[in-house]
Amino acid sequence: MNTKIIINFMTRGLFALFLLTGTMSCDDQLDLNPNNAYSSGNFWTTEENAMLALSGVYRGGVNYLLSPHPTDWWTVPGTILFELMSDNGYDRRGDNSPFNTITNGQLTANNDYIKRFWVNSYKRVAICNNFIENIGRGDFDEAKIKRMEAEARFVRASQYFYMSQYWGSVPLVTKTLSDQEANTVVKSPKQEIVQFVIDELIEVAVALPLHRELTSDDKGRVSKQAALAFLGRMYLSDHRYNEAATVYKEIMDYGDNAIDPDFTSLFNGTNENSSEILFAYQYIANVYQNEFPQRAYPRSLGGYNFVNPYSDLADQYDWNDGTSFSYEDERYNPENMAANRDPRFDYTFYCDNGTFCNTPISFDPDDLQSLDRITYTLQATRTGYGLRKFFNESFTGPLSTGYGADMPIIRYAEVLLSYLEARLESGSPITQELLDETINKVRSRTSVNMPPITETDPSRLRQILRKERRIEFAFEGFRYWDLLRWGIAGEVLQGDFWGAPFPNSARYASTTKKIDPAGYSRWFVTTKAFRKGQDETWPIPESESNINPGLLN
């Protein structure tokens, strides 16, 4: 479903829940009927109009990155850029970035990043509530009505999933509110939010079609397996591992999904119908475009170079024989960091002396003619690594409007690795058969072909599995969430973070802000100071608590 929307909304204060007033179109025509499109008595009676409204539920009223700030959990800011709060990457804008302040000890209630997520989460909740309250007016097939209602409930539950993970206790709003009601709501305990999400997803999964039953006209609509995968996430986060394992195994047993042989095609828009993709956020070039190329391309190609992977991530990619990477290994080549490595290294990054979009790239601090040379002042890399993943390198259109690759939200690889985690943490026996049906299926995809894992000791396997998640899901929005739910963010997001090594640079010692204590001539990037016991929970945006002080209780 090529969902396209026009949304108008009204608010008294940012938290006043938004009243949906625009119509949505599923073709190339934008259809705007101000003020009364959703309040008219007969709008909801036809299936066609209901489908237009459902497009708005999926689209959620986001602004398609017209602002450089985050907007929605399923857009680029809520997935790729979300990793910039973790130990995976750095926002080139430094202290001017609301991403960086979340984990450098400067998170406050004025952070624009968390404010926009709060506002847009409740905007989407309001859209869903409005849809759920009105879809019953439909004068068409009852099964279709029930399916649409289930889809809206899924989207609403997903918003509460995310909010429970980052704010914990939030207002649980399940109906359309007046302005006064919206501005006086109170928070519900986190566990009540969690249970609401679980109950909703269990119910809606019953009414949703299997992945195999989705037609080409259903592209972008949620399936039973996608709802179950979100349910699995909720169980994992709540440490209900037996329930998580049961849900993930149900998805596996349906047999509709598989690991795709081609890793890169899952992210560059050339394989959007792959059975590995359970659910994706839909972008459309030149209409509702994916503006990520403008945000992340290197300076020499006209981009802003926001996304800068750390060496802390790059160094996790093993040698291609499965042994751990080391700078001391004779296979290490600073002129070709991808040589002899896990193929996902090259699929994820480009480096100094490499190419991107068929263009030679120089991050060398000594190359004063290169627009991309590593520096602290230019609009260029801060780490000496660029992000290749998510880009079709044959793309030649305008960076800000011409790209339309979808954003995968749930992949079958997540199902398999999460199933293994649930079994591991529940204390179930670890067998080679279990490893082969989970982590080794991910590692053995044709384009990756890494050696199988044979470790069955739980403590050692836990570290292997967490490393595999980090590599497989790099910049898909998982890492910060994983650190929080594992309870290790306070330890991991501390201290100095480094970029790529430049051992042959004559200017390294005089240009890097700190000398690499390990002796590998890695470029210094930043220092993180995550406040354990405080920063795990985001503060309520001050602009919201000013309107409704009860949100602070």
C-alpha positions as CSV (number, residue, x, y, z in Angstrom):
1,M,0.0,0.0,0.0
2,N,1.6,3.2,-1.1
3,T,0.3,5.3,1.8
4,K,0.3,9.0,1.2
5,I,-1.3,11.5,3.6
6,I,-2.2,15.1,4.2
7,I,-2.8,15.7,7.9
8,N,-4.1,18.9,9.6
9,F,-4.2,19.0,13.3
10,M,-5.3,21.2,16.1
11,T,-3.8,21.5,19.5
12,R,-3.8,23.6,22.7
13,G,-0.3,23.1,23.9
14,L,1.8,20.3,22.4
15,F,0.3,17.5,24.4
16,A,-3.3,18.3,23.5
17,L,-4.1,15.2,21.4
18,F,-4.5,15.9,17.7
19,L,-7.8,15.8,15.9
20,L,-7.3,14.3,12.5
21,T,-8.9,16.4,9.8
22,G,-7.3,15.6,6.5
23,T,-8.0,12.8,4.1
24,M,-5.4,10.5,2.7
25,S,-4.8,9.2,-0.8
26,C,-3.4,5.9,-2.1
27,D,-2.4,7.2,-5.5
28,D,-0.3,10.1,-6.6
29,Q,-3.0,12.7,-6.0
30,L,-2.9,14.5,-2.6
31,D,-6.5,15.0,-1.4
32,L,-7.2,17.6,1.2
33,N,-10.7,18.3,2.6
34,P,-10.2,20.7,5.5
35,N,-12.1,20.8,8.8
36,N,-14.8,18.2,8.2
37,A,-13.3,15.3,6.3
38,Y,-13.5,12.9,9.2
39,S,-16.4,14.3,11.0
40,S,-18.9,14.0,8.2
41,G,-21.6,11.5,8.9
42,N,-21.1,9.5,5.8
43,F,-17.4,9.5,5.4
44,W,-16.8,6.2,7.1
45,T,-19.5,4.2,5.3
46,T,-17.5,3.3,2.3
47,E,-14.6,0.9,2.1
48,E,-12.7,3.3,-0.1
49,N,-12.8,6.1,2.4
50,A,-12.0,3.8,5.2
51,M,-8.8,2.7,3.3
52,L,-7.9,6.4,2.9
53,A,-8.2,6.9,6.6
54,L,-6.2,3.7,7.3
55,S,-3.4,5.2,5.2
56,G,-3.3,8.0,7.7
57,V,-3.0,5.6,10.6
58,Y,0.1,4.1,9.1
59,R,1.6,7.4,8.0
60,G,0.9,9.0,11.3
61,G,1.1,12.6,10.3
62,V,4.9,12.7,10.3
63,N,6.6,15.5,8.4
64,Y,8.8,13.4,6.2
65,L,12.0,14.9,7.5
66,L,11.2,18.4,6.4
67,S,12.8,19.2,9.7
68,P,16.3,17.9,10.6
69,H,14.9,16.7,13.9
70,P,13.4,13.3,14.7
71,T,9.7,12.8,14.1
72,D,8.5,9.2,14.3
73,W,9.7,5.8,15.6
74,W,9.5,4.3,12.1
75,T,11.1,7.0,10.0
76,V,14.9,7.4,9.6
77,P,15.2,9.4,12.9
78,G,13.6,6.6,14.9
79,T,15.7,3.9,13.3
80,I,19.0,4.8,11.7
81,L,19.6,8.1,13.6
82,F,18.5,6.4,16.8
83,E,21.8,4.6,16.8
84,L,23.6,7.9,17.4
85,M,22.7,7.7,21.0
86,S,24.5,4.3,21.4
87,D,28.1,3.1,21.1
88,N,27.5,2.5,17.4
89,G,27.7,6.0,16.0
90,Y,28.2,9.7,16.4
91,D,26.2,12.7,15.1
92,R,28.6,14.9,13.2
93,R,26.8,18.0,14.6
94,G,28.4,17.3,18.0
95,D,27.0,19.3,20.9
96,N,24.4,20.9,18.6
97,S,22.8,17.5,18.2
98,P,19.9,16.5,20.4
99,F,21.0,12.9,19.9
100,N,24.4,13.3,21.4
101,T,23.2,15.1,24.6
102,I,21.0,12.1,25.6
103,T,24.1,10.0,26.4
104,N,26.8,12.5,27.2
105,G,25.3,13.5,30.6
106,Q,23.3,16.5,29.3
107,L,19.9,15.0,28.9
108,T,17.2,17.5,30.1
109,A,13.5,17.9,29.7
110,N,14.2,20.6,27.0
111,N,15.7,18.1,24.6
112,D,14.1,18.6,21.3
113,Y,14.6,15.0,20.2
114,I,12.5,13.5,23.0
115,K,9.9,16.3,22.7
116,R,9.2,15.5,19.1
117,F,8.9,11.8,19.8
118,W,6.4,12.5,22.6
119,V,4.3,14.8,20.4
120,N,4.3,12.6,17.4
121,S,3.6,9.5,19.5
122,Y,0.4,11.0,20.9
123,K,-0.5,12.5,17.5
124,R,-0.4,9.0,16.1
125,V,-2.3,7.6,19.1
126,A,-5.0,10.2,18.5
127,I,-5.3,9.3,14.8
128,C,-5.6,5.6,15.8
129,N,-8.3,6.4,18.5
130,N,-10.3,8.4,16.0
131,F,-10.1,5.6,13.5
132,I,-11.0,2.8,16.0
133,E,-14.0,4.9,17.2
134,N,-15.4,5.4,13.7
135,I,-14.5,2.4,11.6
136,G,-17.6,0.6,13.0
137,R,-19.8,2.9,10.9
138,G,-18.6,1.2,7.8
139,D,-21.2,-0.3,5.5
140,F,-19.1,-3.0,3.9
141,D,-17.6,-6.4,4.6
142,E,-17.4,-7.0,8.4
143,A,-14.2,-9.0,8.1
144,K,-12.5,-6.1,6.4
145,I,-13.7,-3.7,9.1
146,K,-12.3,-6.0,11.8
147,R,-9.0,-6.2,10.0
148,M,-8.8,-2.5,9.7
149,E,-9.6,-2.0,13.3
150,A,-6.9,-4.5,14.2
151,E,-4.4,-2.6,12.1
152,A,-5.1,0.6,13.9
153,R,-4.9,-1.1,17.3
154,F,-1.5,-2.6,16.3
155,V,-0.2,0.9,15.4
156,R,-1.5,2.3,18.6
157,A,0.0,-0.5,20.6
158,S,3.4,0.0,18.9
159,Q,3.4,3.6,20.0
160,Y,2.8,2.6,23.6
161,F,5.5,-0.1,23.3
162,Y,8.1,2.6,22.4
163,M,6.9,5.1,25.0
164,S,7.0,2.4,27.7
165,Q,10.6,1.7,26.8
166,Y,11.9,5.2,27.0
167,W,9.6,7.1,29.4
168,G,8.2,4.2,31.4
169,S,5.0,5.6,32.9
170,V,3.0,7.7,30.4
171,P,-0.7,8.6,30.0
172,L,-2.6,5.7,28.6
173,V,-5.2,7.3,26.2
174,T,-7.5,5.0,24.3
175,K,-10.3,7.4,23.3
176,T,-10.6,10.8,21.6
177,L,-10.2,13.5,24.2
178,S,-11.3,17.1,24.4
179,D,-8.6,19.8,24.8
180,Q,-9.2,20.1,28.5
181,E,-9.1,16.3,29.0
182,A,-5.9,16.0,27.0
183,N,-4.2,18.7,29.1
184,T,-5.2,17.1,32.4
185,V,-4.4,13.5,31.8
186,V,-2.4,11.6,34.3
187,K,0.3,8.9,33.8
188,S,-0.3,5.2,34.1
189,P,2.3,3.0,35.7
190,K,4.8,1.4,33.2
191,Q,3.6,-2.1,34.0
192,E,0.0,-1.1,33.1
193,I,1.3,0.3,29.7
194,V,3.2,-2.9,29.1
195,Q,0.2,-5.1,29.9
196,F,-2.0,-3.0,27.6
197,V,0.5,-3.5,24.8
198,I,0.6,-7.3,25.4
199,D,-3.2,-7.6,25.6
200,E,-3.8,-5.6,22.5
201,L,-1.2,-7.4,20.4
202,I,-2.5,-10.8,21.4
203,E,-6.0,-9.8,20.3
204,V,-5.2,-8.0,17.1
205,A,-3.0,-10.9,15.9
206,V,-6.1,-13.1,15.7
207,A,-7.7,-10.7,13.3
208,L,-4.7,-10.1,11.0
209,P,-3.9,-12.1,7.9
210,L,-0.8,-14.3,7.7
211,H,2.2,-12.9,5.8
212,R,1.5,-15.3,2.9
213,E,-2.0,-13.9,2.6
214,L,-0.9,-10.4,1.9
215,T,-1.4,-9.3,-1.7
216,S,0.6,-6.8,-3.8
217,D,-2.1,-4.3,-2.9
218,D,-1.4,-4.9,0.8
219,K,2.2,-3.6,0.7
220,G,2.9,-1.8,3.9
221,R,0.0,-3.3,5.9
222,V,0.7,-5.3,9.0
223,S,0.4,-9.1,9.1
224,K,-0.1,-11.5,12.0
225,Q,3.6,-12.3,12.1
226,A,4.5,-8.6,12.4
227,A,2.1,-8.1,15.3
228,L,3.5,-11.2,17.0
229,A,7.1,-9.9,16.5
230,F,6.2,-6.7,18.3
231,L,4.6,-8.8,21.1
232,G,7.9,-10.7,21.3
233,R,9.8,-7.5,21.7
234,M,7.5,-6.5,24.6
235,Y,7.9,-9.9,26.3
236,L,11.7,-9.7,25.9
237,S,11.9,-6.2,27.4
238,D,9.7,-7.3,30.3
239,H,11.9,-10.4,30.9
240,R,9.1,-12.8,30.2
241,Y,11.3,-15.1,28.2
242,N,9.1,-18.2,28.0
243,E,6.3,-16.1,26.6
244,A,8.7,-14.5,24.1
245,A,10.0,-17.8,23.0
246,T,6.5,-19.1,22.4
247,V,5.6,-16.1,20.3
248,Y,8.7,-16.2,18.2
249,K,8.4,-20.0,17.6
250,E,4.9,-19.4,16.4
251,I,6.2,-17.1,13.7
252,M,8.9,-19.6,12.8
253,D,6.4,-22.4,12.6
254,Y,4.1,-20.6,10.1
255,G,6.9,-20.9,7.6
256,D,6.0,-17.7,5.7
257,N,9.4,-16.0,6.2
258,A,13.0,-16.8,5.5
259,I,16.5,-15.3,5.6
260,D,17.1,-13.6,2.3
261,P,20.3,-14.6,0.6
262,D,21.1,-11.0,-0.3
263,F,21.8,-8.8,2.7
264,T,22.3,-5.5,1.0
265,S,19.1,-5.7,-1.1
266,L,17.0,-5.6,2.1
267,F,18.0,-2.0,2.7
268,N,18.5,-0.4,-0.7
269,G,15.0,-0.5,-2.1
270,T,15.7,-3.3,-4.6
271,N,14.1,-6.2,-2.7
272,E,11.2,-4.6,-0.7
273,N,9.0,-7.7,-1.1
274,S,11.5,-10.1,0.4
275,S,9.8,-12.6,2.8
276,E,12.5,-11.6,5.4
277,I,10.9,-8.2,5.8
278,L,7.8,-8.7,8.0
279,F,7.0,-5.0,8.2
280,A,8.5,-1.8,6.7
281,Y,7.7,1.9,6.8
282,Q,6.8,3.0,3.3
283,Y,8.7,5.8,1.5
284,I,7.9,7.0,-2.1
285,A,10.5,8.9,-4.1
286,N,9.5,12.5,-4.9
287,V,6.3,12.3,-2.9
288,Y,7.0,11.0,0.6
289,Q,10.6,10.6,0.1
290,N,13.4,9.1,2.2
291,E,15.6,12.1,2.8
292,F,18.4,10.0,4.3
293,P,20.9,10.5,1.4
294,Q,20.9,14.2,2.1
295,R,21.5,13.6,5.8
296,A,24.2,11.0,5.5
297,Y,26.0,11.2,2.1
298,P,29.6,12.4,2.3
299,R,30.4,16.1,1.8
300,S,32.0,15.4,-1.6
301,L,28.7,14.0,-2.8
302,G,26.6,16.9,-1.4
303,G,25.5,15.3,1.8
304,Y,25.6,16.5,5.4
305,N,27.4,13.5,6.8
306,F,25.4,13.2,10.0
307,V,26.0,9.5,10.6
308,N,29.6,8.6,11.7
309,P,30.1,5.0,12.9
310,Y,32.6,4.4,15.7
311,S,35.5,2.0,15.7
312,D,33.8,0.5,18.7
313,L,31.3,-0.9,16.3
314,A,33.6,-1.5,13.3
315,D,36.0,-3.5,15.4
316,Q,33.3,-6.0,16.4
317,Y,33.2,-7.5,12.8
318,D,35.3,-10.7,13.0
319,W,37.7,-12.0,10.5
320,N,36.0,-14.0,7.8
321,D,37.1,-17.3,9.5
322,G,35.1,-16.4,12.6
323,T,38.1,-15.3,14.8
324,S,37.9,-12.0,16.6
325,F,39.4,-8.9,14.8
326,S,42.6,-7.6,16.2
327,Y,44.8,-4.7,15.2
328,E,47.8,-7.0,16.1
329,D,46.7,-9.6,13.5
330,E,48.8,-9.9,10.4
331,R,45.6,-9.7,8.3
332,Y,44.9,-6.1,9.6
333,N,45.4,-3.6,6.8
334,P,44.7,0.1,7.7
335,E,44.5,0.8,3.9
336,N,41.7,-1.7,3.5
337,M,39.8,-2.2,6.7
338,A,37.3,-4.6,5.0
339,A,39.9,-7.1,3.8
340,N,39.4,-10.6,5.2
341,R,36.5,-9.4,7.4
342,D,32.9,-10.5,7.9
343,P,31.3,-9.4,4.6
344,R,28.8,-7.4,6.6
345,F,31.6,-4.9,7.4
346,D,31.8,-3.9,3.8
347,Y,28.0,-4.0,3.4
348,T,27.7,-1.6,6.4
349,F,30.6,0.8,6.1
350,Y,32.9,2.5,3.6
351,C,36.4,3.6,4.7
352,D,39.4,5.6,3.7
353,N,40.8,4.5,0.4
354,G,37.4,2.9,-0.4
355,T,34.6,3.9,-2.7
356,F,31.0,4.9,-2.2
357,C,28.5,5.4,-5.0
358,N,31.4,4.5,-7.4
359,T,33.3,7.5,-6.1
360,P,36.8,7.2,-4.4
361,I,36.7,8.4,-0.8
362,S,39.6,9.8,1.1
363,F,39.2,10.4,4.9
364,D,42.9,10.8,5.3
365,P,43.6,13.8,7.6
366,D,46.7,14.5,5.5
367,D,44.7,14.8,2.3
368,L,44.1,18.6,2.4
369,Q,42.4,18.5,-1.0
370,S,39.7,16.0,0.1
371,L,36.3,17.5,1.1
372,D,35.8,14.3,3.2
373,R,39.1,14.3,5.2
374,I,38.6,13.7,8.9
375,T,38.3,16.9,10.8
376,Y,36.5,18.5,13.7
377,T,35.4,21.6,11.8
378,L,34.3,20.8,8.3
379,Q,31.0,19.1,7.4
380,A,32.8,15.9,7.0
381,T,33.4,12.6,8.9
382,R,34.3,12.7,12.6
383,T,35.2,9.0,12.7
384,G,36.8,8.0,9.4
385,Y,33.9,5.6,8.7
386,G,30.9,6.2,6.4
387,L,27.6,4.3,6.4
388,R,27.0,2.3,3.2
389,K,24.0,0.3,4.5
390,F,20.6,1.6,3.4
391,F,21.8,3.1,0.2
392,N,21.4,2.1,-3.4
393,E,24.7,3.2,-4.8
394,S,23.4,3.4,-8.3
395,F,20.9,6.1,-7.2
396,T,21.5,9.4,-9.1
397,G,18.4,11.5,-8.2
398,P,18.2,14.5,-5.9
399,L,19.4,13.6,-2.4
400,S,16.6,15.3,-0.5
401,T,13.6,14.3,-2.6
402,G,14.5,11.5,-5.0
403,Y,15.1,8.5,-2.8
404,G,12.3,6.1,-2.0
405,A,13.7,3.0,-0.3
406,D,11.5,1.7,2.5
407,M,12.7,1.4,6.1
408,P,12.6,-2.2,7.4
409,I,11.1,-2.3,10.9
410,I,10.9,-6.0,11.5
411,R,13.0,-8.6,9.8
412,Y,13.0,-12.4,10.2
413,A,16.6,-12.2,11.4
414,E,15.2,-10.4,14.4
415,V,12.7,-13.2,15.0
416,L,15.5,-15.9,14.9
417,L,18.0,-14.1,17.1
418,S,15.3,-13.0,19.6
419,Y,14.0,-16.5,19.8
420,L,17.5,-17.7,20.7
421,E,17.9,-15.0,23.3
422,A,14.5,-15.9,24.8
423,R,15.5,-19.6,25.0
424,L,18.9,-18.7,26.4
425,E,17.6,-16.3,29.1
426,S,14.8,-18.7,30.1
427,G,17.3,-21.3,31.0
428,S,16.4,-23.7,28.3
429,P,19.1,-26.2,27.2
430,I,21.3,-24.9,24.3
431,T,21.8,-27.4,21.6
432,Q,23.5,-27.3,18.2
433,E,20.1,-27.8,16.7
434,L,18.8,-24.7,18.3
435,L,21.9,-22.7,17.2
436,D,21.5,-24.0,13.6
437,E,17.8,-23.0,13.4
438,T,18.5,-19.5,14.7
439,I,21.9,-17.7,14.8
440,N,23.5,-19.9,12.2
441,K,20.7,-19.3,9.7
442,V,21.4,-15.6,9.9
443,R,25.2,-16.1,9.6
444,S,24.9,-18.5,6.7
445,R,22.9,-16.3,4.3
446,T,24.6,-16.7,0.9
447,S,26.0,-13.1,0.8
448,V,27.5,-13.4,4.4
449,N,28.5,-17.1,4.8
450,M,30.2,-16.7,8.2
451,P,31.2,-19.9,10.1
452,P,28.6,-21.5,12.3
453,I,28.4,-20.9,16.0
454,T,29.0,-24.0,18.1
455,E,29.2,-22.5,21.6
456,T,26.6,-23.9,24.0
457,D,27.8,-22.4,27.3
458,P,25.1,-19.9,28.3
459,S,27.4,-17.1,29.5
460,R,29.7,-17.3,26.5
461,L,26.8,-17.7,24.1
462,R,25.2,-14.6,25.6
463,Q,28.1,-12.4,24.5
464,I,28.3,-14.0,21.1
465,L,24.6,-13.4,20.6
466,R,24.7,-9.8,21.7
467,K,27.6,-9.2,19.3
468,E,25.7,-10.9,16.5
469,R,22.7,-8.6,17.1
470,R,25.0,-5.6,17.1
471,I,26.5,-6.5,13.7
472,E,23.4,-7.8,12.0
473,F,21.2,-4.9,13.1
474,A,23.7,-2.1,12.9
475,F,21.9,1.2,12.4
476,E,18.4,-0.4,12.3
477,G,17.5,1.3,15.7
478,F,18.1,-1.7,18.0
479,R,21.4,-1.0,19.8
480,Y,20.3,1.8,22.3
481,W,17.2,-0.3,23.2
482,D,19.2,-3.4,23.6
483,L,21.6,-1.6,26.0
484,L,18.7,-0.3,28.1
485,R,16.9,-3.6,28.4
486,W,20.1,-5.6,29.1
487,G,20.8,-3.1,31.9
488,I,24.3,-2.2,30.7
489,A,23.8,1.3,29.2
490,G,25.4,2.9,32.2
491,E,28.6,0.8,31.7
492,V,28.8,0.9,27.9
493,L,28.0,4.5,27.3
494,Q,31.0,5.8,29.3
495,G,34.4,7.2,28.4
496,D,36.2,8.0,25.2
497,F,35.0,6.9,21.8
498,W,37.3,6.6,18.8
499,G,37.1,6.5,15.0
500,A,39.2,4.7,12.4
501,P,43.0,4.3,12.7
502,F,45.4,6.5,10.7
503,P,48.8,5.0,11.5
504,N,50.4,6.4,8.4
505,S,49.3,10.0,9.0
506,A,52.0,12.6,9.5
507,R,49.4,15.0,10.9
508,Y,47.6,12.6,13.3
509,A,49.4,13.6,16.5
510,S,48.9,17.4,15.8
511,T,45.3,17.2,14.7
512,T,43.5,14.6,16.8
513,K,42.2,16.0,20.1
514,K,43.5,13.0,22.0
515,I,46.2,10.4,21.2
516,D,44.9,6.8,21.1
517,P,46.2,5.2,24.3
518,A,46.0,1.8,22.6
519,G,48.7,2.9,20.2
520,Y,46.6,2.3,17.0
521,S,46.4,5.9,16.0
522,R,42.6,5.9,16.1
523,W,41.0,9.3,15.7
524,F,39.4,10.7,18.9
525,V,35.7,11.4,18.6
526,T,33.9,12.2,21.8
527,T,33.4,11.3,25.5
528,K,30.1,9.9,26.7
529,A,28.9,10.2,30.3
530,F,25.6,8.3,30.6
531,R,24.3,8.8,34.1
532,K,23.4,5.4,35.4
533,G,20.2,5.4,37.3
534,Q,19.0,8.6,35.7
535,D,19.3,8.6,31.9
536,E,17.7,5.2,31.4
537,T,14.3,7.0,31.6
538,W,13.7,10.1,29.5
539,P,12.2,13.1,31.3
540,I,8.7,14.3,30.4
541,P,9.2,17.2,27.9
542,E,9.1,20.5,29.8
543,S,6.8,22.1,27.3
544,E,4.3,19.4,28.2
545,S,4.6,19.5,32.0
546,N,4.3,23.3,31.8
547,I,0.8,22.8,30.4
548,N,0.0,19.8,32.6
549,P,2.1,19.7,35.8
550,G,0.4,16.5,36.7
551,L,2.6,14.7,34.2
552,L,5.5,15.1,36.8
553,N,3.7,13.1,39.4
